Amino acid sequence: SEEHRLIDVSTGQDHLYSGVVHRDRLYITHNDGAPRYRIDAVAPERASDRTAWQPIVPEGEAPIEDVTYARDRIVVHRMENIASTLRVFRLDGRADGEIELPGIGELFGLDSDPETGRVALGFSSFVHPPSLLEWSTRRRELRQVDRVQTDFDFDSVRLDRASVSAADGTAINVYYVHPANMETNGQNRVLLNGYGGFNVSLLPGFQRNALYWVERGGVYAVANLRGGGEFGEDWHRAGNLANKERVFEDFEAVIRWLGGESGISAPERIAITGGSNGGLLMGAMITRVPDAFRATVSGVGLYDMLRYHRFPPAELWITEYGSADQAEPFAWLRAYSPYHRVRDGVRYPAALITTSDHDTRVHWAHSTKFTARLQEASGEPDPSIYFLMQREQGHGAGTGLTDMVLRYVRLYAFIEHYVGRPN
């Protein structure tokens, strides 16, 4: 019927839109002309008329991650300097304060009752176990409802952050968790994680496995690289397609900072890890800067970037990487493709390269051929290049608890063998 007809709000645009009808208005969160997102409002029946959209919450310096509508307020989750914040607005866009969170960390859920104004959110950080919190438009006080119980002594660890200058001067954020009594003597064991792609943000949320490493005296670090979503779509596009090598330059800068200027560690004490697109990052580091770190564990990664798109559904990622079927993308893909950068006679870092036989995102052949090429190139009888294929498992999502525990057992056993056990 005419009353229930569908309205075309936006079609064929290379932008992201999401909409919620609240109190007879359609609120649209989008990045059309606003790489860090904005919120517009319009009467639903006029939604197809872009000139009728009224700005409510403008684009800010920090990207909008999530929005919820609680009674007569809009609660906006923004990532400000790579940490979650919650700001409150009236329905007409007037600012109405901030919900102060327990510290530097990550929201992992945000929802509300549009009638009562009650807001529920999940919060955690590297040094704050996951908690369920509640706030309301009437009481306006943040209350803890529940919290994951743990016997870990959080007073024994510290969360710090640093800004590292990349090759072109871009500031790259690094979070690192370490024992409170850590000495900057260049001898600390470091495990560094990175991703840098697909608009994915690495936030300082709770990671139980990282605490194992820190409790044993190690330093756990996360680098926020271009290609991610930490600073909005511009940050993402600064690290994809022809700009992909910027991601590798960013990560290299962080590795060298950890092993030098920072006084935290040294190359022989540093291990790095990543999976999927982060596995591509690991492959790039192995072949770009083999002298900068001692070991890596790389999971379900892409390593042959000239043929990746020939294995479905990887053709969907051409918008992120480009296709070697075209001349210009071929040039940049060939320049950084880890498989094609392997050189004979180079002493590569110790590597554990893992994959899964039921991975429907990244074909296992990436890992087998890359491992074989590294082993061949080393020319050594024991090149410390290892391969593992998991049976009856996929890309990672939905992995059972037992298999997840075993994955971390392998990770830490491997890196401790090569960088030494934490003190």
TORKOLDO-496077 format. One record per residue (C-alpha): x, y, z. Coordinates in steps of 0.1 Angstrom, whole numbers, always signed. Example, Ala and Ser with C-alpha at 12.3 -4.5 7.8 and 13.67 -1.06 7.14 Angstrom:
TORKOLDO-496077
zagu xx->+123	yy->-45	zz->+78 .
zagu xx->+137	yy->-11	zz->+71 .
This chain:
TORKOLDO-496077
zagu xx->+0	yy->+0	zz->+0 .
zagu xx->+10	yy->+36	zz->-4 .
zagu xx->+12	yy->+39	zz->+35 .
zagu xx->+38	yy->+11	zz->+36 .
zagu xx->+58	yy->+18	zz->+4 .
zagu xx->+95	yy->+16	zz->+4 .
zagu xx->+114	yy->+48	zz->-1 .
zagu xx->+147	yy->+49	zz->-19 .
zagu xx->+170	yy->+70	zz->+4 .
zagu xx->+203	yy->+65	zz->-15 .
zagu xx->+214	yy->+42	zz->-43 .
zagu xx->+246	yy->+37	zz->-62 .
zagu xx->+268	yy->+58	zz->-39 .
zagu xx->+303	yy->+48	zz->-28 .
zagu xx->+294	yy->+58	zz->+8 .
zagu xx->+280	yy->+42	zz->+40 .
zagu xx->+246	yy->+50	zz->+53 .
zagu xx->+225	yy->+37	zz->+83 .
zagu xx->+192	yy->+50	zz->+94 .
zagu xx->+168	yy->+49	zz->+124 .
zagu xx->+133	yy->+63	zz->+127 .
zagu xx->+129	yy->+79	zz->+161 .
zagu xx->+100	yy->+101	zz->+171 .
zagu xx->+87	yy->+104	zz->+135 .
zagu xx->+120	yy->+115	zz->+120 .
zagu xx->+146	yy->+95	zz->+101 .
zagu xx->+181	yy->+100	zz->+115 .
zagu xx->+208	yy->+90	zz->+90 .
zagu xx->+244	yy->+84	zz->+100 .
zagu xx->+266	yy->+86	zz->+69 .
zagu xx->+300	yy->+94	zz->+54 .
zagu xx->+288	yy->+110	zz->+22 .
zagu xx->+309	yy->+142	zz->+21 .
zagu xx->+319	yy->+135	zz->+57 .
zagu xx->+347	yy->+109	zz->+60 .
zagu xx->+344	yy->+108	zz->+98 .
zagu xx->+306	yy->+106	zz->+96 .
zagu xx->+278	yy->+130	zz->+105 .
zagu xx->+241	yy->+126	zz->+114 .
zagu xx->+213	yy->+142	zz->+94 .
zagu xx->+175	yy->+141	zz->+100 .
zagu xx->+146	yy->+142	zz->+77 .
zagu xx->+109	yy->+134	zz->+77 .
zagu xx->+107	yy->+98	zz->+64 .
zagu xx->+83	yy->+107	zz->+35 .
zagu xx->+109	yy->+132	zz->+22 .
zagu xx->+140	yy->+110	zz->+27 .
zagu xx->+147	yy->+106	zz->-10 .
zagu xx->+151	yy->+144	zz->-13 .
zagu xx->+186	yy->+151	zz->-2 .
zagu xx->+180	yy->+188	zz->+0 .
zagu xx->+155	yy->+181	zz->+28 .
zagu xx->+182	yy->+165	zz->+50 .
zagu xx->+189	yy->+187	zz->+80 .
zagu xx->+224	yy->+184	zz->+98 .
zagu xx->+220	yy->+174	zz->+134 .
zagu xx->+254	yy->+162	zz->+146 .
zagu xx->+281	yy->+175	zz->+123 .
zagu xx->+313	yy->+157	zz->+113 .
zagu xx->+339	yy->+162	zz->+140 .
zagu xx->+377	yy->+156	zz->+143 .
zagu xx->+370	yy->+121	zz->+155 .
zagu xx->+349	yy->+94	zz->+136 .
zagu xx->+315	yy->+83	zz->+148 .
zagu xx->+315	yy->+46	zz->+156 .
zagu xx->+280	yy->+41	zz->+168 .
zagu xx->+248	yy->+60	zz->+177 .
zagu xx->+217	yy->+52	zz->+198 .
zagu xx->+185	yy->+71	zz->+204 .
zagu xx->+173	yy->+73	zz->+240 .
zagu xx->+141	yy->+92	zz->+246 .
zagu xx->+148	yy->+128	zz->+238 .
zagu xx->+186	yy->+124	zz->+235 .
zagu xx->+211	yy->+111	zz->+209 .
zagu xx->+241	yy->+93	zz->+224 .
zagu xx->+271	yy->+93	zz->+200 .
zagu xx->+301	yy->+69	zz->+204 .
zagu xx->+331	yy->+86	zz->+189 .
zagu xx->+367	yy->+74	zz->+187 .
zagu xx->+387	yy->+104	zz->+200 .
zagu xx->+425	yy->+99	zz->+198 .
zagu xx->+419	yy->+61	zz->+195 .
zagu xx->+398	yy->+57	zz->+226 .
zagu xx->+360	yy->+55	zz->+230 .
zagu xx->+340	yy->+85	zz->+241 .
zagu xx->+303	yy->+91	zz->+246 .
zagu xx->+287	yy->+125	zz->+239 .
zagu xx->+251	yy->+134	zz->+243 .
zagu xx->+230	yy->+156	zz->+221 .
zagu xx->+194	yy->+168	zz->+221 .
zagu xx->+173	yy->+157	zz->+191 .
zagu xx->+179	yy->+190	zz->+174 .
zagu xx->+216	yy->+186	zz->+177 .
zagu xx->+224	yy->+208	zz->+207 .
zagu xx->+253	yy->+194	zz->+227 .
zagu xx->+243	yy->+181	zz->+261 .
zagu xx->+274	yy->+169	zz->+278 .
zagu xx->+295	yy->+137	zz->+279 .
zagu xx->+291	yy->+103	zz->+296 .
zagu xx->+324	yy->+99	zz->+314 .
zagu xx->+338	yy->+64	zz->+309 .
zagu xx->+360	yy->+46	zz->+334 .
zagu xx->+392	yy->+53	zz->+315 .
zagu xx->+410	yy->+49	zz->+282 .
zagu xx->+393	yy->+19	zz->+265 .
zagu xx->+368	yy->+5	zz->+241 .
zagu xx->+330	yy->+3	zz->+240 .
zagu xx->+319	yy->-31	zz->+227 .
zagu xx->+282	yy->-25	zz->+227 .
zagu xx->+258	yy->+4	zz->+228 .
zagu xx->+220	yy->+2	zz->+229 .
zagu xx->+191	yy->+20	zz->+245 .
zagu xx->+154	yy->+20	zz->+252 .
zagu xx->+140	yy->+48	zz->+230 .
zagu xx->+110	yy->+53	zz->+254 .
zagu xx->+126	yy->+52	zz->+289 .
zagu xx->+159	yy->+67	zz->+280 .
zagu xx->+180	yy->+39	zz->+296 .
zagu xx->+213	yy->+33	zz->+278 .
zagu xx->+233	yy->+1	zz->+281 .
zagu xx->+269	yy->-2	zz->+271 .
zagu xx->+299	yy->-26	zz->+274 .
zagu xx->+333	yy->-12	zz->+283 .
zagu xx->+367	yy->-27	zz->+286 .
zagu xx->+404	yy->-17	zz->+283 .
zagu xx->+437	yy->-35	zz->+285 .
zagu xx->+436	yy->-29	zz->+322 .
zagu xx->+399	yy->-30	zz->+329 .
zagu xx->+379	yy->-62	zz->+326 .
zagu xx->+347	yy->-62	zz->+304 .
zagu xx->+319	yy->-44	zz->+323 .
zagu xx->+282	yy->-38	zz->+317 .
zagu xx->+273	yy->-2	zz->+324 .
zagu xx->+240	yy->+17	zz->+325 .
zagu xx->+231	yy->+54	zz->+321 .
zagu xx->+198	yy->+71	zz->+317 .
zagu xx->+186	yy->+105	zz->+304 .
zagu xx->+169	yy->+111	zz->+337 .
zagu xx->+195	yy->+100	zz->+363 .
zagu xx->+225	yy->+109	zz->+341 .
zagu xx->+250	yy->+88	zz->+362 .
zagu xx->+270	yy->+59	zz->+349 .
zagu xx->+264	yy->+28	zz->+370 .
zagu xx->+282	yy->-6	zz->+368 .
zagu xx->+257	yy->-34	zz->+364 .
zagu xx->+281	yy->-63	zz->+362 .
zagu xx->+318	yy->-70	zz->+355 .
zagu xx->+339	yy->-100	zz->+345 .
zagu xx->+355	yy->-114	zz->+376 .
zagu xx->+393	yy->-120	zz->+376 .
zagu xx->+420	yy->-125	zz->+402 .
zagu xx->+446	yy->-106	zz->+381 .
zagu xx->+464	yy->-78	zz->+400 .
zagu xx->+458	yy->-48	zz->+377 .
zagu xx->+478	yy->-26	zz->+400 .
zagu xx->+509	yy->-45	zz->+388 .
zagu xx->+506	yy->-34	zz->+352 .
zagu xx->+504	yy->-1	zz->+333 .
zagu xx->+489	yy->+10	zz->+300 .
zagu xx->+510	yy->+36	zz->+281 .
zagu xx->+509	yy->+51	zz->+247 .
zagu xx->+534	yy->+67	zz->+224 .
zagu xx->+534	yy->+86	zz->+191 .
zagu xx->+559	yy->+73	zz->+166 .
zagu xx->+569	yy->+91	zz->+134 .
zagu xx->+565	yy->+71	zz->+102 .
zagu xx->+588	yy->+75	zz->+72 .
zagu xx->+567	yy->+104	zz->+58 .
zagu xx->+563	yy->+121	zz->+92 .
zagu xx->+528	yy->+107	zz->+99 .
zagu xx->+522	yy->+102	zz->+137 .
zagu xx->+514	yy->+65	zz->+145 .
zagu xx->+499	yy->+57	zz->+178 .
zagu xx->+512	yy->+27	zz->+198 .
zagu xx->+495	yy->+13	zz->+229 .
zagu xx->+516	yy->-9	zz->+251 .
zagu xx->+509	yy->-27	zz->+284 .
zagu xx->+538	yy->-36	zz->+306 .
zagu xx->+547	yy->-44	zz->+342 .
zagu xx->+545	yy->-13	zz->+364 .
zagu xx->+581	yy->-18	zz->+374 .
zagu xx->+595	yy->-22	zz->+338 .
zagu xx->+630	yy->-9	zz->+332 .
zagu xx->+638	yy->+8	zz->+299 .
zagu xx->+671	yy->-11	zz->+296 .
zagu xx->+666	yy->-24	zz->+260 .
zagu xx->+661	yy->-60	zz->+273 .
zagu xx->+623	yy->-63	zz->+275 .
zagu xx->+605	yy->-90	zz->+255 .
zagu xx->+579	yy->-74	zz->+232 .
zagu xx->+549	yy->-89	zz->+213 .
zagu xx->+536	yy->-64	zz->+188 .
zagu xx->+503	yy->-67	zz->+170 .
zagu xx->+491	yy->-49	zz->+139 .
zagu xx->+464	yy->-50	zz->+111 .
zagu xx->+462	yy->-18	zz->+90 .
zagu xx->+433	yy->-24	zz->+66 .
zagu xx->+396	yy->-26	zz->+57 .
zagu xx->+387	yy->+3	zz->+79 .
zagu xx->+392	yy->-19	zz->+110 .
zagu xx->+402	yy->-2	zz->+142 .
zagu xx->+424	yy->-17	zz->+169 .
zagu xx->+412	yy->-2	zz->+202 .
zagu xx->+426	yy->-7	zz->+237 .
zagu xx->+400	yy->-33	zz->+247 .
zagu xx->+405	yy->-61	zz->+272 .
zagu xx->+426	yy->-90	zz->+260 .
zagu xx->+431	yy->-118	zz->+285 .
zagu xx->+458	yy->-135	zz->+265 .
zagu xx->+479	yy->-103	zz->+265 .
zagu xx->+478	yy->-103	zz->+303 .
zagu xx->+494	yy->-137	zz->+304 .
zagu xx->+524	yy->-122	zz->+285 .
zagu xx->+525	yy->-91	zz->+307 .
zagu xx->+522	yy->-110	zz->+339 .
zagu xx->+553	yy->-129	zz->+329 .
zagu xx->+572	yy->-97	zz->+324 .
zagu xx->+566	yy->-91	zz->+287 .
zagu xx->+554	yy->-60	zz->+269 .
zagu xx->+523	yy->-63	zz->+247 .
zagu xx->+519	yy->-36	zz->+221 .
zagu xx->+494	yy->-26	zz->+195 .
zagu xx->+501	yy->-3	zz->+165 .
zagu xx->+473	yy->+18	zz->+150 .
zagu xx->+483	yy->+19	zz->+113 .
zagu xx->+470	yy->+37	zz->+83 .
zagu xx->+444	yy->+15	zz->+65 .
zagu xx->+425	yy->+11	zz->+97 .
zagu xx->+394	yy->+31	zz->+108 .
zagu xx->+409	yy->+48	zz->+139 .
zagu xx->+407	yy->+83	zz->+123 .
zagu xx->+379	yy->+78	zz->+98 .
zagu xx->+377	yy->+70	zz->+61 .
zagu xx->+406	yy->+93	zz->+51 .
zagu xx->+429	yy->+73	zz->+74 .
zagu xx->+416	yy->+41	zz->+58 .
zagu xx->+422	yy->+53	zz->+23 .
zagu xx->+457	yy->+66	zz->+33 .
zagu xx->+466	yy->+29	zz->+36 .
zagu xx->+448	yy->+10	zz->+8 .
zagu xx->+452	yy->+5	zz->-29 .
zagu xx->+483	yy->+25	zz->-41 .
zagu xx->+489	yy->+36	zz->-6 .
zagu xx->+493	yy->+1	zz->+9 .
zagu xx->+530	yy->+4	zz->+14 .
zagu xx->+524	yy->+33	zz->+39 .
zagu xx->+509	yy->+6	zz->+62 .
zagu xx->+542	yy->-13	zz->+61 .
zagu xx->+562	yy->+18	zz->+66 .
zagu xx->+541	yy->+26	zz->+97 .
zagu xx->+546	yy->-8	zz->+112 .
zagu xx->+583	yy->-8	zz->+105 .
zagu xx->+587	yy->+26	zz->+122 .
zagu xx->+570	yy->+12	zz->+153 .
zagu xx->+592	yy->-20	zz->+154 .
zagu xx->+623	yy->+1	zz->+151 .
zagu xx->+611	yy->+25	zz->+178 .
zagu xx->+604	yy->-4	zz->+202 .
zagu xx->+638	yy->-19	zz->+194 .
zagu xx->+658	yy->+14	zz->+196 .
zagu xx->+648	yy->+49	zz->+206 .
zagu xx->+622	yy->+39	zz->+232 .
zagu xx->+647	yy->+20	zz->+253 .
zagu xx->+621	yy->-8	zz->+257 .
zagu xx->+636	yy->-36	zz->+237 .
zagu xx->+661	yy->-47	zz->+210 .
zagu xx->+655	yy->-65	zz->+177 .
zagu xx->+664	yy->-100	zz->+191 .
zagu xx->+637	yy->-95	zz->+218 .
zagu xx->+608	yy->-85	zz->+195 .
zagu xx->+581	yy->-107	zz->+181 .
zagu xx->+552	yy->-96	zz->+159 .
zagu xx->+519	yy->-112	zz->+151 .
zagu xx->+488	yy->-106	zz->+129 .
zagu xx->+462	yy->-125	zz->+110 .
zagu xx->+444	yy->-122	zz->+76 .
zagu xx->+452	yy->-87	zz->+63 .
zagu xx->+474	yy->-86	zz->+94 .
zagu xx->+491	yy->-118	zz->+80 .
zagu xx->+499	yy->-98	zz->+48 .
zagu xx->+514	yy->-73	zz->+71 .
zagu xx->+536	yy->-100	zz->+87 .
zagu xx->+546	yy->-113	zz->+53 .
zagu xx->+556	yy->-78	zz->+43 .
zagu xx->+577	yy->-73	zz->+75 .
zagu xx->+595	yy->-107	zz->+70 .
zagu xx->+605	yy->-97	zz->+35 .
zagu xx->+611	yy->-59	zz->+41 .
zagu xx->+629	yy->-57	zz->+74 .
zagu xx->+641	yy->-92	zz->+85 .
zagu xx->+667	yy->-76	zz->+107 .
zagu xx->+643	yy->-56	zz->+128 .
zagu xx->+627	yy->-84	zz->+148 .
zagu xx->+633	yy->-120	zz->+159 .
zagu xx->+601	yy->-139	zz->+153 .
zagu xx->+566	yy->-138	zz->+139 .
zagu xx->+534	yy->-158	zz->+142 .
zagu xx->+512	yy->-151	zz->+111 .
zagu xx->+478	yy->-166	zz->+107 .
zagu xx->+455	yy->-171	zz->+76 .
zagu xx->+474	yy->-144	zz->+57 .
zagu xx->+476	yy->-132	zz->+21 .
zagu xx->+511	yy->-135	zz->+6 .
zagu xx->+507	yy->-138	zz->-32 .
zagu xx->+491	yy->-105	zz->-40 .
zagu xx->+493	yy->-110	zz->-78 .
zagu xx->+469	yy->-139	zz->-77 .
zagu xx->+449	yy->-134	zz->-45 .
zagu xx->+417	yy->-122	zz->-64 .
zagu xx->+415	yy->-155	zz->-83 .
zagu xx->+404	yy->-174	zz->-52 .
zagu xx->+368	yy->-165	zz->-43 .
zagu xx->+356	yy->-145	zz->-25 .
zagu xx->+388	yy->-125	zz->-26 .
zagu xx->+377	yy->-107	zz->-57 .
zagu xx->+355	yy->-87	zz->-34 .
zagu xx->+387	yy->-71	zz->-19 .
zagu xx->+398	yy->-55	zz->-52 .
zagu xx->+385	yy->-22	zz->-38 .
zagu xx->+410	yy->-26	zz->-9 .
zagu xx->+440	yy->-39	zz->-27 .
zagu xx->+435	yy->-35	zz->-65 .
zagu xx->+438	yy->-62	zz->-92 .
zagu xx->+469	yy->-74	zz->-109 .
zagu xx->+449	yy->-78	zz->-140 .
zagu xx->+453	yy->-40	zz->-145 .
zagu xx->+487	yy->-24	zz->-152 .
zagu xx->+488	yy->+2	zz->-125 .
zagu xx->+477	yy->-20	zz->-96 .
zagu xx->+500	yy->-47	zz->-109 .
zagu xx->+530	yy->-24	zz->-103 .
zagu xx->+522	yy->-16	zz->-67 .
zagu xx->+510	yy->-52	zz->-58 .
zagu xx->+542	yy->-67	zz->-73 .
zagu xx->+563	yy->-42	zz->-54 .
zagu xx->+551	yy->-54	zz->-20 .
zagu xx->+537	yy->-89	zz->-25 .
zagu xx->+555	yy->-110	zz->+2 .
zagu xx->+558	yy->-141	zz->-19 .
zagu xx->+575	yy->-122	zz->-47 .
zagu xx->+599	yy->-104	zz->-24 .
zagu xx->+615	yy->-135	zz->-10 .
zagu xx->+652	yy->-135	zz->-19 .
zagu xx->+676	yy->-164	zz->-18 .
zagu xx->+703	yy->-164	zz->+9 .
zagu xx->+686	yy->-139	zz->+32 .
zagu xx->+684	yy->-150	zz->+69 .
zagu xx->+647	yy->-145	zz->+77 .
zagu xx->+633	yy->-142	zz->+112 .
zagu xx->+618	yy->-173	zz->+128 .
zagu xx->+582	yy->-177	zz->+115 .
zagu xx->+552	yy->-198	zz->+124 .
zagu xx->+528	yy->-196	zz->+94 .
zagu xx->+494	yy->-210	zz->+101 .
zagu xx->+463	yy->-216	zz->+80 .
zagu xx->+430	yy->-236	zz->+80 .
zagu xx->+418	yy->-261	zz->+55 .
zagu xx->+382	yy->-248	zz->+57 .
zagu xx->+391	yy->-211	zz->+54 .
zagu xx->+366	yy->-196	zz->+30 .
zagu xx->+381	yy->-161	zz->+30 .
zagu xx->+418	yy->-166	zz->+24 .
zagu xx->+429	yy->-197	zz->+6 .
zagu xx->+453	yy->-219	zz->+24 .
zagu xx->+476	yy->-220	zz->-6 .
zagu xx->+489	yy->-186	zz->+3 .
zagu xx->+504	yy->-200	zz->+34 .
zagu xx->+518	yy->-232	zz->+19 .
zagu xx->+536	yy->-216	zz->-10 .
zagu xx->+549	yy->-187	zz->+11 .
zagu xx->+563	yy->-211	zz->+37 .
zagu xx->+579	yy->-233	zz->+11 .
zagu xx->+595	yy->-203	zz->-6 .
zagu xx->+610	yy->-190	zz->+26 .
zagu xx->+623	yy->-224	zz->+35 .
zagu xx->+639	yy->-228	zz->+0 .
zagu xx->+654	yy->-193	zz->+1 .
zagu xx->+671	yy->-197	zz->+34 .
zagu xx->+694	yy->-225	zz->+22 .
zagu xx->+697	yy->-237	zz->+58 .
zagu xx->+690	yy->-272	zz->+70 .
zagu xx->+669	yy->-257	zz->+99 .
zagu xx->+657	yy->-223	zz->+88 .
zagu xx->+632	yy->-218	zz->+117 .
zagu xx->+603	yy->-214	zz->+92 .
zagu xx->+574	yy->-236	zz->+103 .
zagu xx->+539	yy->-243	zz->+89 .
zagu xx->+507	yy->-255	zz->+105 .
zagu xx->+474	yy->-262	zz->+89 .
zagu xx->+444	yy->-266	zz->+112 .
zagu xx->+419	yy->-292	zz->+101 .
zagu xx->+381	yy->-286	zz->+102 .
zagu xx->+386	yy->-249	zz->+110 .
zagu xx->+380	yy->-217	zz->+91 .
zagu xx->+392	yy->-181	zz->+90 .
zagu xx->+388	yy->-176	zz->+127 .
zagu xx->+353	yy->-165	zz->+135 .
zagu xx->+334	yy->-190	zz->+156 .
zagu xx->+366	yy->-209	zz->+167 .
zagu xx->+358	yy->-230	zz->+197 .
zagu xx->+373	yy->-222	zz->+231 .
zagu xx->+396	yy->-253	zz->+232 .
zagu xx->+410	yy->-245	zz->+198 .
zagu xx->+414	yy->-208	zz->+207 .
zagu xx->+434	yy->-218	zz->+239 .
zagu xx->+456	yy->-241	zz->+218 .
zagu xx->+462	yy->-212	zz->+194 .
zagu xx->+475	yy->-190	zz->+221 .
zagu xx->+496	yy->-218	zz->+236 .
zagu xx->+513	yy->-222	zz->+202 .
zagu xx->+517	yy->-184	zz->+199 .
zagu xx->+534	yy->-179	zz->+232 .
zagu xx->+554	yy->-211	zz->+232 .
zagu xx->+568	yy->-202	zz->+198 .
zagu xx->+577	yy->-166	zz->+206 .
zagu xx->+591	yy->-175	zz->+240 .
zagu xx->+614	yy->-200	zz->+224 .
zagu xx->+629	yy->-173	zz->+201 .
zagu xx->+628	yy->-141	zz->+221 .
zagu xx->+633	yy->-157	zz->+255 .
zagu xx->+609	yy->-162	zz->+283 .
zagu xx->+599	yy->-130	zz->+301 .
zagu xx->+616	yy->-125	zz->+335 .
